[in-house]
């Protein structure tokens, strides 16, 4: 076990970034999930770590007794070995991959982190209180397009507001929430007026909608379906089948890229100056804050990557002072900011 821990974090974050940037090998960025019973998540984690580290895989993977949720990248030269091993595991055989829509110049991950969690997605639900296997049927990209044109159908974004702010389906309901837990709590009442309509759910890669569709059915919604493979697979289907792209803007992704473009349209604005035609996310350079914000090129350059002048000032303080300040940061600084502190690790 000690060897496994060392293998996950053998070098500093700065050195990991330097090595990833210096690695010329092209990588495949992908995500996948599966709800499957794992008898011993710790043992399963160690097996994944041993094999994927040997293949130079990088990413963030959550393992729980209910299954696996993975966002990662794999060197293309090792892809066949990676795929063969995954498909040979009883728990993973046949699992569908969601391949990134675009790679860009930024590496999607800089380290391999595999963690055991209570759940593969934090939803706040008591799974014993309802049938989590009674999920809605899948929708293809073409079928979702029909739903978007149907007055008797409602399409609901099951992501957080910082995700839908930069991109969403035209005409979709986008709840103003900052966690999936909050969305599951409020969505049944939000949709109560639409209870007799056809309901379609969508999210980044599909995992959140699996649980959400079962939760809505448990709450009395009888006609609930969800987009198979999420926005990522929708983009691939649109391209492969020549369909109309009804997604506006950028798909927020939970890796170092922070987004991949689905359409050329830019629908967000700079949080700092309110300039339009801006949808690039950044994390505040003040590590006490680390707030996720949208910034235009001018503001990011002028403020040095900070979300506010206050954070610029805080970052000039002595380390001991900043350490003390961090304890009260929510009360002293963050509560005055219009942005939400957003962990990068979500599914």
N, C-alpha and C positions, 0 to 999 in steps of 0.2 A: 504493500500500500504506500509506503514512504517513497519507494522508487517511482510509483505512478504519479504522486504529487509533484515530485521534482521534475518529472518529465513534462508536466503541464506548464510549469512556470520556471524554466531553467535560467532565463535571462531577463533583464529589465525591459520595460515597455519601450523605452527609447531604442534599445538595441534591437528589439523585435521589429520595430518599424524600419530601422536602417537595413536590416537583413532582408525584409520583405521587399523593400524598394530596390535593393541591389539584385534580387533574384530575377533573372531575365525570362524564366519559364512562364509561358502563358498558362492561365488557370481557368478552370470551369467553376463558376459560382452557381451554387444550387441550394435549394431548400427542400425538405421533405418531412413528413410526419406520419405517424401511425399510432392509432389507439390499439394497443395489444398488451395483454397481461404479461408482465415480466416478473418471474418468481423472485429474483434477486437483482434489483437495479444496480447495486454496487458491483457485483460480479460482471454484469453486462457492461457497465461503464468501463471497467478495467480492460475488458476484451476490446471494446471499441478504441480505447486509448492506445493500446499496444499496436494494433493493426494500423490505425489511421496515422499515428505518429510516424511509423515506418514508411508510410506512403507520402509523408510531408504534407498531410492535409492540415488546413487551418479552419477555425470556425468556432461557433458557439453552439453547443449541443446540450439539451436538457433530457434527462432520463428519469422516469418515474415508474412506479408499479403499473401505471395505466398506459405506458408507451414511450415514444421518443418524439422529440421535436428538434430538428437540426437545420441550422443555417451555416454553410461552410463553403470552402473552395478546395479544389483538388488540382494538382498539376496535370495538364493534359496528357503528359507522357505516362502518368500513372492511372489515367482514367479507367482503362480496361481492367486493370488489376483491382481497382477500387470497386467498380461496378460488379465484377465477378464475385468478389468477396461478399458484398452486401446482398446480392441476390441468392447467395448460397446459405445465408443465415435463415433459419426457420421463422424468426420473428420479423424479418425484413423482406423476405422473398416476394417479388412482384410489386414492391413499393414504388409509386410513381415519383419521379423527380420533377421539381419545378426549376428549370434552368433560367438564369438571369436573362432579362430582356436585353440589357446592355451592360458592358463591363466598365467602360470608361478608363481613365488613367489612374484611378485610385484603387489600391488593393482593397478587396472587400473585408479581409480579416488579416490580423498580424500574429495570431497565436491560436493554439488548439486548446479550448477549454470545454471539458465535458463534466457536467455537474448533475448530481442526483437531487431531485426536487420532489415535493409532495405531489405536484401536478406538472404536466408539461406546458400548460398555460394557466396562469393565475386567474381564476374566474370567480372565486369567492362562493361557489355553489357547494351544497352538500349533495354529492353524487348519489347518496343512498335515498334521497328524497324524491327522485324521479328516474325514469328510464332513460339513461344517457345513450342507449343504443337506438332509441326511436327517433332517428334523425330524419330530416327532410330529404327528398330526392334531389339528385344533382341537376344542375342546369348547364347546358353548353353555352358558348359565347353567342351563338345565333339565337338560342332560346332567351337568353337574358336581353338581347336587343329587342325581341318581341315584347317582353315584359315592360321594357322602358317605353314602348309605344302604346301599351294597353292601358286605357283609363281605368280598367278594373283590376289593375295590378299595382303593387307598391314595391319599390326597390329600396333596400335599407343598407346603409354603410355600417358595418359592424366594427369599424376601426375607430381610433381616437381622433379628436378634433385637429391635432397637429398633423395628422396624416391626411384627412380629407381636405384640410385647408389648401394643400398644394395640388390635390388631384382627386376627382371623384366622377362617378357616372352622372351624366346630364339628367337632371330631374330626380336624383336619388335623395332620400331623407338622410341627413348627416347629423346625428345626435351630437350635442355639445358636451362631450365627456372627455376625460383625460386618462381613463383606464378602462380596460375591458370589463373589469368587475363592476364599475359604475354603469357601463352600457347595459349589461345583463340585468342590473337592478332596475333601471328606468325604462328600458325599451318596451316591455309588455304594456305598461300604461301609456306610453307614448303612441303605441300602435293600436290601442284599444278601439279607436274610432275607425280603424281600417280592418277590424277583425274578420269581416266577411269578404275581404278582397284576397286575391292571390298575393302572396308575399314572397319576395326573393331577397336573399341575404348575400352579401359579398364581403370579402376581406382580402388581405394581401396574398396568401397562398392557400386559403381554405380551412385552416385548422380552427380558427375561432368560430367559423360558421357551423362546423360540425356540432359543437356543443350548443351554440346559440339556437340552432334549428330545433334541437330536442327540447331546449328550455322553453321556447315559444309554444311548441306543441303541448308541452305540459301545462302551459298557462292558457290553453283553450284555443289556440290558433290552429285551424285544421288544414289549411293549404299553405304550407311553408316549404320552400325549396331554397337551394343555395348553389352559388356558382362554383363548379368543380375546378379546383386548381387556382381559384382566386383570380386577382387581377393579373398576376404573372402569366398564368396559362391563357387567360382571355386574350392578352396581347399576342401570344403566339398563334392562337386560333384565328384571330382577325387577320394576321399576316398570311398565314398558310391558306386560308379559305377565301381571302379577298372580301371579308365582311366590312361593313361600316364600323368605324371605331367610335364608339359613343362615350369613351372615357376622356375626360378633359384634364389635361395637365400631366403631372408627374406622380408616379407611384412611390410613396415613402417606403424605404427598406431599412431593416434593422441591422445594418452593418456600416462599415466605414464610409460607404458611398453616400448613404442617407437618402438616396433616391435614384430612380431610373425613369427616363422620359417615355411616356406612353403616347402622348400627342404633342404637337409643337405648341399648343396653346399654353400660356402662362396665366394662371388665375389668381395667384397670391400677390401680396404686397410686402415690402420691407417693413419689419417691425420697428425699425429705428427711425426712419424718415417717412414711412408710408408711401414711398415711391412704388409705382405699379410695375408690372412686367418683371417680377422678381420672385423666385421660388427656391432659392438655394438655402439649405439649412446649415447651421454652424452650431458648435458648442462653445459657450463663453470660455475664453482663455483663463479666466479666474476659476481655478479648480475648486474653490469653495462653492462657487455658483454652478458652473458647468451647465447652465441653462441652454436648452435648445431654442434657437431663434432663427428667423428668416432675415437675411441681410443682403442688401444690394452691394455691388462691388465697391462703390464709393464709401459706404458706411463701414464696411468690414476693414477696408484699408485705413480709413481715417481713425477708426477706434481700435485698430490693432487686433481685431478679433474679439473684442469685449462686447457684451450685450448692453453696457451702459457706462457712462463716465464714472459712476459710483464704483463699478467693478474695476475699472482702470486704476482708481485711487486705492482700492482695497489691496490690489495685487502689488502695490509698491511698499506695503507695510512689512515690518520684520516678520520672519516666520513664526516666532512665538506669539506675536500679536494676532496673526492670521489664524493660528491654531485655536486661540481663545475665542476669536470672533466667529469661527465656524460653528460653535455650539449654539449661538444665537442668530445665525445667519437668516433663518426664515423670518424671524421677527424684525430684524434690523434692516435687511436689504430686500430679500426675495419677495416679500409680500407687496412691495411697491412696484414690482416688475409685471408687465402684461403678458409674460411668457410662462410656460410651464416647464418645470424641471422634468426631463424625460429620460428614464433609463434606456440605454441602447439595446439592452437584452430583452426583447419581447418577440413573441411569435406571430 
